[in-house]
Amino acid sequence: MKKLFSFIAVICLALNASAQYQVGNSDFETAWDNDNEPGSGWYSFPSASTNGLSSFIASIAKSTSKPTTTKVEGRGGSGNAVQLKSLNLSLAKANGNLTTGQINMGSSTPADEGNYNYTNTGSSKNKCPLTGRPDAFEYWAKYTRGQQGTYNGRCHAIIHGNVDYKDPYETAANEAAYKIAEVTVYATPCEDWTKFNGEFTYTGVESTTSFFLATFTTNETPGGSYNDIFIIDDIKLIYYSQLKSLKVDGVSVPGFNKDVYNYTVDSYYVEGTTSVVAVDNTKAGVATIAKNYDATTGKYTIVVTNQEGSEFHTYTIQFKTYDKGDVNMDGSVTIADVTALVNIILGKGGDDDMADVNGDEGITIADVTALVNIILGKAN
């Protein structure tokens, strides 16, 4: 009998309709809310709040900042991409700004703490619920500096709990209580489409309700420059599906590498005794690991499926195989195997993986005869 253990139907992950593992409109192909805001997951100055500004100043600030976000040709010469361009306005220099949350324009001074992006949990749109715990974040971009210097375009992304989290200027208390993970991915100057990516760092904070707050800006310094052009397309959250380590009986499998999928060990696998420990390489330990041992072939299979259910990798360990007739699986065929086989037939216990000696898919007295012939050297 083949032993199947720790097996989980990973396809269920992909069928969880309530789960959200990616950001909506990440390729910007969904119909835009207007010419200066993609909407459907990505927002800029048209939907900004203006808490802290007078209504007169707020109206001027919003209208003059709208052109920092425009629709341009997408990667591959088709579709849409977002262009952020920093401008030198009458009141101040305005960075291009794109977020999954909502911009708050609270001051005419760019570096003032009244200017931040935030997840608006009470809004119907300026928030990005996230079920997954991604390992990395990537996007494609072109970036041109408008001024001399060494600054770059930037995306800062935070996964946080159920609070109207701000970026920047969140309180230390909220950071400690609600920040689950973050990553910063810079875009260096490039004329052609270039992929930029980075891995999340997890804090250990857990939350049953979480949100993804990402902010793209033409310069990480507020009002630091103008005429910078940051074109963004094809944003993606990455979920890993490989192993970080693989051990048999507490010892690392010789030559283990996450990109190598087949191994051979010089030992037998003994059910209930041999320990195989596989640890996934995800940042939050959320991959699904399914294991199966085939006693006939001696092959131990480990399937690692990412949390999103979109990718998997299969590792195999080839253990030594038992000789035909080695019913008690002690590595040799002797009279002790006859005793073990008879006990199995009489229902007195024992592992029946090797008990079908004659291969007729049944365990009967005929298997005893076949086993005795093997011991006597009379087997065909």
Secondary structure, DSSP 8 states (H G I E B T S, - for coil): --EEES---THHHHT-TT---S-TTTTS-S--SBTTB-BTTBB-GGG-B-TTS-HHHHHHHHHHHGGGEEEEE-TTSSSEEEEEE-EE-SSSEE--EEESSEEEE--SSTTSTTEEEE--TTSSSS--B-----SEEEEEEEEE-SSSSS--EEEEEEEE-SS--EESS--HHHHHHHEEEEEEEEE--EEEEEEEEEE-EE-S---SS-EEEEEEES-SSTT--SS-EEEEEEEEEE---SEEEEEETTEE-TT--TT--EEEEEEE--TTT--EEEEE--SSS--EEEEEEETTTTEEEEEEE-TTSS-EEEEEEEEE---TT-TT-SSS-SHHHHHHHHHHHTTS----TT--TT-SSS-SHHHHHHHHHHHHT---
